[in-house]
Amino acid sequence: MPKRILVIGAGIAGLATANALQQRGHDVTVIEERTDTSSGAGISIWPNALAALDDIGLGDAVRAAGGRITAGALRWHDGTWLRHPSPQRLVKALGEPLVVIHRNALTSVLASALGQGTLRYGVCARSVVATADGVQVGVSDPGTGDTDMRADAVVGADGTHSIVARHLNGPLDNHYVGYTAWRGVANCTIDPDFAGEVLGPAIEFGHVPLGADSTYWFATERASEGRRAPRGELEYLKDKFGAWAEPIPTVLAATEPGRVLHNDLYDRDPARQWSRGRIVAVGDAAHPMRPHLGQGGCQGLEDAAILASFVDGTDDLAAAFSRFTAFRRPRVRWLVRESKMIGQIVNLPPLLSAAASRATVLGPEALVTRHLAAVAARSAFKPPTERDVQPV
């Protein structure tokens, strides 16, 4: 029987979840507090997430909107190769190339696939209350003022500051991790063979082709919380990376200051509960992770496809949400831990960071590739079997 499901949050996880549920016949509404959801950054969609998008029916649309990447270079800041796997080895291990896409292009694909009237911007969720026959959400809507929305179930896809996750868990604090991050898009192309990351002592820079005429890049560095560059973030980065190997100086020179995003990085207290009754959290609301594996958005896409599989064919949404949580926790838990560990190693004090980063060359290529496949290959996305979705 179709259910009325309210999704809070129109980011990647929320839009994908809404699509997956709507395609199974449910009456879905998505509310989003922001009215401007454009973003100047890019995102890597690894093959595990492409497999999840295929399950939802949107994989080809995302592939068509982004660029395909087959390299996974790792270099030292002077240009020395630390790892340089062949494209054939990488694609064979992952099942297909990864896709790099503008975030706003990805959300546009996801939003445009929803039924007309599904998505409502400028609506802020203020409270979540479980009722005898569903869930009541207090919202602020510029058109109607403060009001209540009722649904059979609520999916919280409202990010690290999630009101849903805090309803389920109580206070969840954020803790600065000791380093900061920049992201941007440059109006230039790079040799696809260099797609990947470049490391230095307690600092890193990554760059990948983004479509036919631009490059997505990111950087992290140990820094005090809240530090800002007096002459602007882009000028700071040009000074910091000016002597690094190409194409980094060229990429920064081709970046407009307005396309640079700068954010300190935080760990949030773990959510002990992802669901209770007919309320469930997905994506960053349930399991935020540091960016070093490129799996934050990808795991939100996995959540979307898998949650819909558990909801499909049952009237007991509380049980479906509980089984979804039990099924997803083991995979996501170790990805959160590994993302954190990589960030801690790269951003150790400079001498220790340099030694640890350069030591990566010692690991056998086959072992590294096999581990990457466990994280991000198409085969790493494992939808539930019929036995998984049945009541115990």
C-alpha positions in Angstrom: 0.0 0.0 0.0 1.5 3.4 -1.0 2.7 5.5 2.0 2.9 9.3 2.5 6.6 9.9 3.2 8.2 13.2 4.0 11.9 13.6 3.2 13.6 16.5 5.0 16.5 17.8 3.0 17.1 18.1 -0.8 20.8 17.3 -0.9 22.1 14.2 -2.7 20.8 11.6 -0.2 17.4 13.3 0.1 16.7 13.7 -3.6 17.9 10.2 -4.4 15.9 8.7 -1.6 12.8 10.5 -2.8 13.3 9.2 -6.3 13.8 5.6 -5.1 10.6 5.8 -3.0 8.5 7.6 -5.6 9.4 5.0 -8.2 8.0 2.4 -6.0 4.6 4.2 -5.9 4.9 6.1 -2.6 3.5 9.6 -2.2 6.7 11.6 -1.4 7.2 15.2 -0.5 10.7 16.8 -0.1 11.2 19.9 1.9 14.4 22.0 1.9 15.2 25.0 4.0 17.5 26.6 1.4 16.2 28.5 -1.5 19.6 28.7 -3.3 21.0 25.2 -3.7 23.6 26.0 -6.3 27.2 25.0 -5.5 30.5 25.8 -7.2 32.1 22.5 -6.2 32.4 19.2 -7.9 31.9 15.7 -6.6 33.3 12.2 -7.5 30.7 9.5 -8.1 32.5 6.2 -7.7 31.3 3.0 -9.3 29.6 1.8 -6.1 27.4 4.9 -6.2 26.8 4.5 -9.9 25.6 1.0 -9.3 23.2 2.5 -6.7 22.0 5.1 -9.2 21.5 2.3 -11.7 19.2 0.6 -9.2 17.2 3.8 -8.9 17.2 4.3 -12.7 19.3 7.4 -12.9 22.8 6.1 -13.5 23.0 6.8 -17.2 21.7 10.4 -16.7 24.5 11.1 -14.2 27.1 9.5 -16.4 25.9 11.8 -19.3 26.1 14.9 -17.1 29.7 14.3 -15.9 33.2 13.3 -17.0 34.7 9.9 -16.9 38.0 9.4 -14.9 40.2 6.4 -15.2 43.4 7.6 -13.5 44.3 7.4 -9.8 47.7 9.2 -9.5 49.4 9.8 -6.3 52.5 12.1 -6.4 54.8 14.0 -4.0 54.7 17.8 -4.2 57.9 17.8 -6.4 56.2 15.7 -9.0 57.6 12.3 -7.9 55.2 9.5 -8.5 54.1 7.6 -5.4 51.5 5.5 -7.2 50.6 5.5 -10.8 48.2 2.6 -11.6 47.4 1.9 -15.2 43.9 2.9 -16.2 43.2 -0.6 -17.3 44.0 -2.0 -13.9 41.8 0.6 -12.1 38.8 0.2 -14.4 39.0 -3.6 -14.2 39.1 -3.4 -10.4 36.3 -0.9 -10.1 34.1 -2.2 -12.9 33.9 1.1 -14.7 35.4 4.6 -14.6 34.3 7.0 -11.9 32.3 10.1 -12.8 33.2 13.6 -11.8 30.3 16.1 -12.0 29.3 19.5 -10.7 27.2 19.1 -7.6 24.5 21.3 -9.0 24.4 19.2 -12.1 24.0 16.1 -10.0 21.2 17.6 -7.9 19.6 18.9 -11.1 19.5 15.3 -12.5 18.0 14.0 -9.3 15.5 16.8 -8.8 14.2 16.8 -12.4 13.4 13.1 -12.2 10.9 13.7 -9.3 7.2 14.2 -10.0 5.9 17.7 -10.3 5.2 19.4 -7.0 7.3 16.9 -5.0 10.0 19.4 -4.1 9.3 22.4 -1.9 12.1 24.9 -1.2 12.2 27.5 1.6 10.4 25.2 4.0 12.3 24.6 7.3 11.6 21.7 9.6 11.5 22.9 13.2 10.3 19.8 15.2 9.6 16.1 14.7 7.0 14.3 16.8 6.0 10.6 16.5 2.3 10.1 16.7 0.1 7.1 17.0 -0.5 6.8 13.2 2.7 8.4 11.8 4.9 11.5 12.2 4.1 15.2 12.7 6.7 17.7 11.5 6.4 21.4 12.5 7.6 23.6 9.7 8.1 27.2 8.8 6.9 28.1 5.3 7.1 31.6 3.9 3.8 31.0 2.1 1.8 29.6 5.0 3.8 30.6 8.1 4.3 28.1 10.9 2.3 24.9 10.4 2.4 21.1 10.7 2.9 18.5 8.1 1.8 14.9 8.7 3.1 11.8 7.0 3.2 8.1 7.5 7.0 8.3 7.8 9.9 10.8 7.8 13.3 10.4 6.2 15.9 12.8 7.6 18.4 13.7 4.9 19.2 17.0 6.4 22.9 16.8 6.8 25.3 17.0 9.7 23.2 19.4 11.6 20.1 17.2 11.2 17.1 17.9 13.3 16.0 14.3 12.6 19.3 12.8 13.9 19.0 15.0 17.0 15.4 13.9 17.5 16.6 10.3 17.5 19.8 10.8 19.6 19.6 14.0 21.6 22.5 16.5 21.3 25.2 15.7 18.7 28.2 17.9 19.0 30.7 18.9 16.3 34.5 18.8 17.0 37.1 20.5 14.9 39.5 18.0 13.4 42.6 20.2 13.3 42.6 21.0 9.6 40.8 23.0 7.0 39.7 22.4 3.4 39.3 24.3 0.1 37.4 23.3 -3.0 37.1 25.0 -6.4 36.6 24.7 -10.1 39.3 26.0 -12.5 38.6 27.1 -16.1 41.2 24.9 -17.6 41.9 21.3 -18.4 44.6 19.0 -17.1 46.2 15.8 -18.5 43.8 13.0 -17.4 46.9 11.0 -16.5 47.5 13.4 -13.5 44.0 13.0 -12.1 44.4 12.2 -8.4 46.3 13.7 -5.4 49.6 15.4 -4.7 50.9 15.2 -1.1 53.3 17.3 1.0 54.1 17.5 4.7 50.7 17.9 6.5 49.1 19.2 3.3 47.4 17.7 0.2 46.0 18.9 -3.2 43.7 16.9 -5.5 42.6 17.6 -9.0 40.5 15.8 -11.6 39.0 16.8 -15.0 35.5 18.1 -14.7 33.8 17.9 -18.2 35.5 19.1 -21.3 36.9 22.4 -20.2 37.3 22.6 -16.4 39.0 21.0 -13.5 37.7 20.3 -10.0 40.3 20.6 -7.2 40.5 20.4 -3.5 43.1 20.9 -0.8 43.5 20.4 3.0 46.0 21.8 5.5 46.6 21.8 9.2 45.3 25.1 10.6 43.8 26.7 13.6 40.0 26.7 13.6 38.5 29.8 12.0 41.7 31.0 10.3 41.2 33.1 7.3 43.7 34.6 4.8 43.9 38.4 4.9 44.4 38.7 1.1 41.8 36.1 0.3 41.8 32.3 0.2 42.8 32.0 -3.5 45.9 34.2 -3.1 46.9 32.2 0.0 46.7 29.0 -2.0 48.6 30.4 -4.9 51.4 31.4 -2.5 51.2 28.0 -0.7 51.3 25.8 -3.8 53.2 28.1 -6.2 56.3 25.9 -6.2 54.4 22.6 -6.4 54.4 20.4 -9.4 52.2 21.2 -12.4 49.4 21.4 -13.1 48.7 22.8 -9.6 49.9 26.4 -10.2 48.1 26.5 -13.5 44.9 25.2 -12.0 44.9 27.8 -9.3 45.8 30.6 -11.8 42.7 29.6 -13.8 40.4 29.7 -10.8 38.1 32.6 -10.1 38.1 33.8 -6.5 34.4 33.5 -6.3 34.5 29.8 -7.1 36.7 28.9 -4.1 34.9 27.3 -1.1 36.7 27.2 2.2 35.4 25.2 5.2 36.9 24.0 8.4 36.4 20.2 8.9 34.5 18.7 11.8 33.7 15.3 13.2 30.2 15.0 14.6 29.4 12.8 17.5 28.3 9.4 16.1 24.5 8.8 15.8 23.8 5.9 18.1 20.3 5.5 16.5 19.6 5.9 12.8 15.9 5.1 13.2 13.1 4.8 15.7 9.6 3.9 14.8 8.7 5.5 11.5 11.6 8.0 11.5 14.9 7.3 9.9 18.1 9.2 9.0 20.2 8.7 5.9 23.3 10.2 4.4 25.3 12.7 6.4 22.4 13.0 8.9 23.1 9.4 9.9 26.8 8.9 9.2 28.9 12.0 8.3 32.4 11.3 7.3 35.6 13.1 6.3 36.2 13.7 2.6 39.3 11.6 2.1 37.7 8.5 0.6 35.3 10.5 -1.6 32.4 8.4 -0.2 30.2 10.9 1.7 27.8 11.5 -1.2 28.3 8.0 -2.6 27.2 6.4 0.7 24.1 8.7 0.6 23.3 7.2 -2.8 23.7 3.7 -1.5 21.4 4.5 1.4 18.7 5.7 -1.0 18.6 2.6 -3.1 18.9 0.2 -0.1 16.3 2.0 2.0 13.7 1.8 -0.8 14.4 -1.9 -1.1 13.6 -2.4 2.5 10.4 -0.3 2.3 9.2 -2.0 -0.9 6.3 -4.4 -0.3 5.7 -3.8 3.4 3.3 -1.8 5.4 5.5 -2.0 8.5 7.8 1.0 7.9 9.2 0.9 11.5 10.5 -2.6 10.9 11.7 -1.7 7.4 13.7 1.2 8.8 15.1 -0.9 11.6 16.3 -3.6 9.2 17.8 -1.0 6.9 19.8 0.4 9.8 21.1 -3.1 10.8 22.0 -3.8 7.2 23.9 -0.6 6.5 25.8 0.0 9.7 28.6 -2.5 9.1 29.6 -1.1 5.7 29.3 2.5 6.7 31.1 2.2 10.0 34.4 1.1 8.6 34.3 3.7 5.8 33.8 6.5 8.4 36.7 5.1 10.4 39.0 4.8 7.4 38.2 8.3 6.1 39.1 9.6 9.5 42.3 7.6 9.7 43.5 8.8 6.3 42.8 12.4 7.2 44.7 12.0 10.5 47.7 10.5 8.7 47.9 13.2 5.9 47.5 15.9 8.5 50.0 14.7 11.1 52.7 17.1 12.1 54.9 17.8 9.0 57.8 15.4 9.6 55.5 12.5 10.6 53.0 13.3 7.8 55.8 13.3 5.2 57.2 10.0 6.3 53.8 8.3 6.4 52.7 9.7 3.0 55.9 8.7 1.2 55.7 5.2 2.8 52.5 4.6 0.8 54.8 3.6 -2.1 55.8 0.5 -0.2 52.4 -1.2 -0.4 51.9 -3.7 -3.2 49.8 -2.2 -6.0 47.6 -5.3 -6.1 46.8 -5.0 -2.4 46.0 -1.3 -2.7 43.8 -1.9 -5.8 41.9 -4.7 -4.0 41.3 -2.5 -1.0 40.0 0.4 -3.3 37.7 -2.1 -4.9 36.2 -3.1 -1.5 35.4 0.6 -0.9 34.3 1.8 -4.3 33.9 -0.9 -7.0 30.4 -1.6 -8.5 30.6 -4.9 -6.7 31.0 -3.0 -3.3 27.3 -1.9 -3.6 25.4 -4.9 -2.3 21.6 -4.4 -2.4 19.7 -6.5 0.2 18.6 -10.0 -0.8 15.0 -11.1 -0.4 16.0 -12.8 2.8 17.5 -9.6 4.2 14.3 -7.6 3.7 12.0 -10.2 5.3 11.0 -10.0 9.0 13.2 -12.1 11.3 
